[in-house]
């Protein structure tokens, strides 16, 4: 109890709405995330404020910000919402039933996930699989925020709440067009891509700084632009061998101490999916 307020006054659904609004900074954005209309979000925030007797948000012309009372409540509310999400995930996985949400980089999804999903489907046909792809930083955020159960990311995650379940070695190569003069342009995935960041640092060490970059959302587009002579990219050799037109590309090998950027399968330390052990040999 806080003063005359009991935790019964703070329904978990109301707290989830409160946390979502606080994170997004907007009633309308929270409505989209919660899949409900803005008026419902507003009504639930007003209900929570009425229950506890404090105003939680300053309303502005564009969005909202937390009041002092809102800031004080936020830490407790976020922890409660997270615990409830953990409980729901744990119950969903009790008998390997429900949904398994997988986050992955585009490169890993292209070369590794199809056999993985096929194997899981044969063993657990009742599970619904959901795949979300993006850059390493994007997939890491999904994992930390409990938006995915498993994540395949590049490099070693430096986060106290993330556990590495398995590591896959990746031999990286630089690719450029086989013929013609190639401009000093880095071609890669969007901001947050470990490979592109490595490429920028690699070229910086060679005295090439401030290079122009081209960012794309698909592996096919990146390879197509490289083959067209628009710049260079760094990619796993497995990806190049499987999807690229080898005759159109020049493959540049890196030194032994530079060529490995592993892909790791990771999960949250407090939410290890029971079926993760079935994935280690893929």
KEZA-174837 format. One line per field, with one value per residue (C-alpha): residue number from 1; residue in one letter; x, y, z. Coordinates in Angstrom, 1 decimal, always signed. Example, Ala and Ser with C-alpha at 12.3 -4.5 7.8 and 13.67 -1.06 7.14 Angstrom:
<rs>
k = (1 | 2) $
r = (A | S) $
xx = (+12.3 | +13.7) $
yy = (-4.5 | -1.1) $
zz = (+7.8 | +7.1) $
</rs>
This chain:
<rs>
k = (1 | 2 | 3 | 4 | 5 | 6 | 7 | 8 | 9 | 10 | 11 | 12 | 13 | 14 | 15 | 16 | 17 | 18 | 19 | 20 | 21 | 22 | 23 | 24 | 25 | 26 | 27 | 28 | 29 | 30 | 31 | 32 | 33 | 34 | 35 | 36 | 37 | 38 | 39 | 40 | 41 | 42 | 43 | 44 | 45 | 46 | 47 | 48 | 49 | 50 | 51 | 52 | 53 | 54 | 55 | 56 | 57 | 58 | 59 | 60 | 61 | 62 | 63 | 64 | 65 | 66 | 67 | 68 | 69 | 70 | 71 | 72 | 73 | 74 | 75 | 76 | 77 | 78 | 79 | 80 | 81 | 82 | 83 | 84 | 85 | 86 | 87 | 88 | 89 | 90 | 91 | 92 | 93 | 94 | 95 | 96 | 97 | 98 | 99 | 100 | 101 | 102 | 103 | 104 | 105 | 106 | 107 | 108 | 109 | 110 | 111 | 112 | 113 | 114 | 115 | 116 | 117 | 118 | 119 | 120 | 121 | 122 | 123 | 124 | 125 | 126 | 127 | 128 | 129 | 130 | 131 | 132 | 133 | 134 | 135 | 136 | 137 | 138 | 139 | 140 | 141 | 142 | 143 | 144 | 145 | 146 | 147 | 148 | 149 | 150 | 151 | 152 | 153 | 154 | 155 | 156 | 157 | 158 | 159 | 160 | 161 | 162 | 163 | 164 | 165 | 166 | 167 | 168 | 169 | 170 | 171 | 172 | 173 | 174 | 175 | 176 | 177 | 178 | 179 | 180 | 181 | 182 | 183 | 184 | 185 | 186 | 187 | 188 | 189 | 190 | 191 | 192 | 193 | 194 | 195 | 196 | 197 | 198 | 199 | 200 | 201 | 202 | 203 | 204 | 205 | 206 | 207 | 208 | 209 | 210 | 211 | 212 | 213 | 214 | 215 | 216 | 217 | 218 | 219 | 220 | 221 | 222 | 223 | 224 | 225 | 226 | 227 | 228 | 229 | 230 | 231 | 232 | 233 | 234 | 235 | 236 | 237 | 238 | 239 | 240 | 241 | 242 | 243 | 244 | 245 | 246 | 247 | 248 | 249 | 250 | 251 | 252 | 253 | 254 | 255 | 256 | 257 | 258 | 259 | 260 | 261 | 262 | 263 | 264 | 265 | 266 | 267 | 268 | 269 | 270 | 271 | 272 | 273 | 274 | 275 | 276 | 277 | 278 | 279 | 280 | 281 | 282) $
r = (X | X | X | X | X | X | X | X | X | X | X | X | X | X | X | X | X | X | X | X | X | X | X | X | X | X | X | X | X | X | X | X | X | X | X | X | X | X | X | X | X | X | X | X | X | X | X | X | X | X | X | X | X | X | X | X | X | X | X | X | X | X | X | X | X | X | X | X | X | X | X | X | X | X | X | X | X | X | X | X | X | X | X | X | X | X | X | X | X | X | X | X | X | X | X | X | X | X | X | X | X | X | X | X | X | X | X | X | X | X | X | X | X | X | X | X | X | X | X | X | X | X | X | X | X | X | X | X | X | X | X | X | X | X | X | X | X | X | X | X | X | X | X | X | X | X | X | X | X | X | X | X | X | X | X | X | X | X | X | X | X | X | X | X | X | X | X | X | X | X | X | X | X | X | X | X | X | X | X | X | X | X | X | X | X | X | X | X | X | X | X | X | X | X | X | X | X | X | X | X | X | X | X | X | X | X | X | X | X | X | X | X | X | X | X | X | X | X | X | X | X | X | X | X | X | X | X | X | X | X | X | X | X | X | X | X | X | X | X | X | X | X | X | X | X | X | X | X | X | X | X | X | X | X | X | X | X | X | X | X | X | X | X | X | X | X | X | X | X | X | X | X | X | X | X | X | X | X | X | X | X | X) $
xx = (+0.0 | +1.2 | -0.7 | -4.3 | -3.6 | -3.6 | -2.1 | -5.6 | -6.2 | -3.4 | -4.8 | -1.9 | -3.6 | -3.7 | -0.1 | +0.8 | -1.0 | +0.8 | +4.2 | +3.5 | +2.5 | +5.6 | +7.9 | +6.4 | +5.8 | +2.5 | -1.1 | -1.6 | +1.6 | +0.8 | -2.6 | -1.0 | +1.4 | -1.5 | -3.8 | -6.5 | -7.9 | -6.4 | -9.6 | -9.3 | -5.7 | -6.7 | -9.6 | -7.3 | -4.7 | -7.5 | -8.8 | -5.3 | -4.8 | -8.2 | -7.4 | -4.2 | -5.1 | -2.1 | -1.6 | +0.9 | +1.5 | +2.0 | -0.1 | +1.7 | +0.8 | +2.9 | +2.9 | +3.2 | +5.9 | +5.9 | +5.1 | +7.1 | +4.5 | +4.6 | +8.4 | +8.1 | +5.5 | +7.2 | +10.0 | +7.6 | +5.1 | +7.7 | +9.0 | +5.4 | +4.6 | +7.9 | +7.2 | +3.8 | +5.2 | +7.8 | +5.1 | +3.0 | +6.0 | +6.9 | +3.4 | +3.3 | +6.4 | +5.3 | +4.5 | +6.3 | +3.0 | +2.2 | +4.5 | +8.2 | +9.4 | +12.8 | +14.8 | +17.6 | +19.9 | +19.2 | +22.4 | +21.8 | +18.1 | +19.3 | +21.7 | +20.7 | +17.1 | +15.3 | +16.7 | +16.3 | +12.6 | +12.1 | +13.7 | +11.6 | +8.4 | +9.0 | +9.5 | +7.0 | +4.3 | +2.0 | +4.3 | +3.5 | +6.8 | +7.3 | +10.4 | +11.5 | +14.6 | +16.8 | +20.2 | +22.0 | +21.2 | +17.5 | +17.3 | +19.1 | +16.6 | +13.7 | +15.3 | +16.0 | +12.4 | +10.9 | +9.7 | +11.5 | +12.4 | +15.5 | +17.9 | +20.6 | +23.0 | +26.5 | +29.3 | +29.2 | +26.4 | +27.6 | +24.4 | +24.0 | +20.5 | +21.5 | +22.8 | +24.7 | +23.3 | +25.4 | +28.0 | +28.4 | +31.7 | +31.5 | +34.3 | +33.9 | +35.0 | +35.0 | +33.3 | +33.4 | +32.8 | +35.1 | +35.7 | +36.0 | +37.1 | +35.2 | +34.5 | +35.3 | +31.7 | +30.5 | +27.4 | +25.5 | +22.5 | +20.9 | +22.3 | +23.1 | +24.6 | +27.7 | +29.2 | +28.9 | +30.4 | +33.3 | +33.9 | +34.0 | +36.6 | +38.6 | +38.9 | +39.5 | +42.6 | +43.8 | +43.4 | +40.1 | +37.7 | +34.4 | +33.5 | +30.1 | +27.7 | +24.7 | +22.2 | +19.7 | +17.2 | +17.7 | +20.6 | +19.6 | +19.8 | +23.2 | +24.7 | +23.1 | +24.7 | +28.1 | +27.9 | +27.0 | +30.2 | +28.7 | +30.9 | +32.1 | +30.5 | +31.6 | +29.5 | +29.8 | +31.5 | +28.5 | +26.2 | +28.4 | +28.7 | +25.0 | +23.5 | +26.0 | +26.9 | +30.5 | +31.7 | +30.6 | +32.5 | +36.0 | +36.3 | +38.9 | +40.0 | +40.8 | +43.6 | +43.0 | +42.6 | +40.1 | +37.9 | +35.7 | +32.6 | +30.6 | +26.8 | +25.4 | +22.1 | +21.0 | +18.1 | +17.4 | +19.0 | +15.6 | +13.7 | +15.5 | +13.1 | +13.0 | +13.4 | +16.6 | +18.6 | +17.3 | +18.9 | +22.6 | +23.6 | +22.3) $
yy = (+0.0 | +3.5 | +6.0 | +5.1 | +3.5 | -0.3 | -2.3 | -3.4 | +0.1 | -0.4 | -3.0 | -4.6 | -3.8 | -0.1 | -0.3 | -1.8 | +1.1 | +3.6 | +2.1 | +2.0 | +5.7 | +6.6 | +4.7 | +6.1 | +9.6 | +9.7 | +8.6 | +7.9 | +5.9 | +3.9 | +3.1 | +1.8 | -0.4 | -1.7 | -2.1 | +0.1 | +3.6 | +6.6 | +7.3 | +4.0 | +4.8 | +8.2 | +6.7 | +4.1 | +6.6 | +8.8 | +5.7 | +5.0 | +8.6 | +8.6 | +5.4 | +6.6 | +10.3 | +11.7 | +13.2 | +11.0 | +12.9 | +16.5 | +17.0 | +18.9 | +19.9 | +17.1 | +14.1 | +13.7 | +13.6 | +12.1 | +14.2 | +13.7 | +11.2 | +9.5 | +9.1 | +7.7 | +5.1 | +4.2 | +2.0 | -0.1 | -0.3 | -1.3 | -4.0 | -5.4 | -5.4 | -7.2 | -9.8 | -10.5 | -10.9 | -13.3 | -15.3 | -15.4 | -16.6 | -19.2 | -20.6 | -20.6 | -22.8 | -25.3 | -28.0 | -26.5 | -25.0 | -21.5 | -19.1 | -18.8 | -15.4 | -15.3 | -12.2 | -12.4 | -10.5 | -10.7 | -12.6 | -15.2 | -15.6 | -16.2 | -19.0 | -20.6 | -20.2 | -22.3 | -25.6 | -24.5 | -23.7 | -27.0 | -29.0 | -27.3 | -27.7 | -31.5 | -31.9 | -29.3 | -29.0 | -27.2 | -24.2 | -21.0 | -19.4 | -15.7 | -14.2 | -10.6 | -9.5 | -6.4 | -5.1 | -6.5 | -3.4 | -3.6 | -7.3 | -6.8 | -4.2 | -6.6 | -9.2 | -6.9 | -5.6 | -9.1 | -8.7 | -11.9 | -15.1 | -16.0 | -13.7 | -14.3 | -11.4 | -10.6 | -10.3 | -10.8 | -8.9 | -6.8 | -6.8 | -8.1 | -9.5 | -11.4 | -15.0 | -16.6 | -20.1 | -21.0 | -19.5 | -19.9 | -19.0 | -16.7 | -16.1 | -12.5 | -11.3 | -8.0 | -8.1 | -5.7 | -5.8 | -8.1 | -5.5 | -1.7 | +0.9 | +0.6 | +3.8 | +4.1 | +3.6 | +1.3 | -0.7 | -2.3 | -2.7 | +0.2 | +1.9 | -0.6 | -3.2 | -4.8 | -5.7 | -2.1 | -0.7 | -3.2 | -2.1 | +1.5 | +0.8 | -1.4 | +1.3 | +3.9 | +2.0 | +2.2 | +6.0 | +6.1 | +8.1 | +9.9 | +7.5 | +7.7 | +4.9 | +3.3 | +1.6 | -0.9 | -3.2 | -6.4 | -8.7 | -9.0 | -5.2 | -5.0 | -7.7 | -6.2 | -2.8 | -4.4 | -6.4 | -3.2 | -1.6 | +0.9 | +0.2 | -2.5 | -4.6 | -7.0 | -10.2 | -13.7 | -16.0 | -18.4 | -15.7 | -14.8 | -18.4 | -19.1 | -15.9 | -13.9 | -14.2 | -15.3 | -14.4 | -10.8 | -10.4 | -10.1 | -11.7 | -10.1 | -12.3 | -10.7 | -11.5 | -14.5 | -12.2 | -10.0 | -12.4 | -13.9 | -12.0 | -14.8 | -15.1 | -15.9 | -17.3 | -15.5 | -15.1 | -13.2 | -14.7 | -14.7 | -16.2 | -19.2 | -21.0 | -24.7 | -25.7 | -23.8 | -27.0 | -28.4 | -25.7 | -26.1 | -28.5 | -26.3) $
zz = (+0.0 | -0.8 | +1.4 | +0.9 | -2.4 | -2.7 | -5.6 | -6.4 | -7.7 | -10.2 | -12.6 | -14.6 | -17.9 | -16.9 | -15.9 | -19.3 | -21.1 | -18.8 | -19.5 | -23.3 | -23.3 | -21.3 | -23.7 | -26.8 | -25.5 | -27.4 | -26.8 | -30.5 | -30.9 | -27.8 | -29.3 | -32.5 | -30.4 | -28.3 | -31.3 | -29.9 | -30.6 | -28.9 | -27.0 | -25.2 | -24.3 | -22.9 | -21.0 | -19.3 | -18.4 | -16.8 | -14.9 | -13.5 | -12.5 | -10.8 | -9.0 | -7.5 | -7.2 | -9.1 | -12.6 | -14.5 | -17.7 | -18.8 | -22.0 | -24.7 | -28.2 | -29.5 | -27.2 | -23.4 | -20.8 | -17.3 | -14.3 | -11.1 | -9.9 | -13.2 | -13.1 | -9.6 | -10.7 | -14.0 | -12.5 | -10.5 | -13.3 | -15.9 | -13.6 | -13.0 | -16.7 | -17.5 | -14.8 | -16.2 | -19.7 | -18.4 | -16.7 | -19.9 | -21.9 | -19.3 | -19.4 | -23.1 | -23.3 | -20.7 | -23.3 | -26.2 | -27.3 | -28.4 | -30.3 | -30.7 | -31.9 | -33.6 | -34.4 | -36.9 | -39.1 | -42.8 | -43.5 | -40.9 | -42.0 | -45.6 | -44.9 | -41.6 | -40.6 | -43.1 | -41.9 | -38.3 | -38.7 | -40.7 | -37.9 | -35.2 | -37.2 | -37.6 | -33.9 | -32.6 | -35.3 | -32.9 | -32.4 | -34.3 | -35.5 | -36.1 | -37.7 | -37.4 | -39.3 | -39.0 | -38.1 | -35.1 | -33.0 | -33.9 | -33.2 | -29.9 | -28.8 | -29.7 | -27.5 | -24.5 | -24.8 | -24.7 | -28.3 | -29.5 | -27.6 | -29.6 | -31.4 | -34.1 | -34.1 | -35.3 | -32.8 | -29.1 | -27.3 | -24.4 | -22.2 | -18.7 | -19.5 | -22.6 | -22.6 | -25.6 | -26.3 | -29.3 | -31.6 | -35.3 | -36.9 | -39.9 | -42.4 | -43.6 | -47.1 | -48.9 | -52.2 | -55.2 | -58.9 | -60.8 | -63.6 | -63.7 | -61.2 | -57.9 | -56.0 | -52.3 | -51.3 | -48.5 | -49.3 | -46.5 | -44.3 | -42.4 | -39.3 | -36.6 | -38.9 | -37.3 | -40.7 | -42.0 | -38.8 | -39.1 | -42.7 | -41.8 | -39.0 | -41.3 | -44.0 | -41.4 | -40.3 | -43.9 | -43.8 | -45.6 | -43.5 | -44.2 | -47.0 | -48.6 | -47.7 | -49.3 | -47.0 | -48.0 | -46.3 | -48.4 | -49.1 | -52.8 | -53.3 | -51.6 | -53.8 | -56.9 | -56.2 | -55.6 | -58.8 | -60.6 | -59.5 | -57.1 | -54.1 | -51.7 | -49.1 | -46.4 | -46.1 | -44.7 | -47.3 | -47.0 | -48.2 | -51.1 | -52.2 | -51.9 | -53.4 | -55.4 | -59.1 | -58.4 | -61.9 | -61.4 | -58.1 | -56.8 | -53.4 | -51.1 | -48.1 | -44.8 | -42.4 | -40.1 | -37.1 | -38.9 | -40.9 | -38.2 | -37.0 | -35.3 | -35.4 | -32.0 | -30.9 | -27.8 | -25.4 | -22.3 | -19.2 | -17.4 | -20.3 | -21.9 | -24.3 | -23.4 | -27.0 | -27.5 | -26.8 | -30.0 | -32.1 | -31.1 | -33.8 | -36.7) $
</rs>
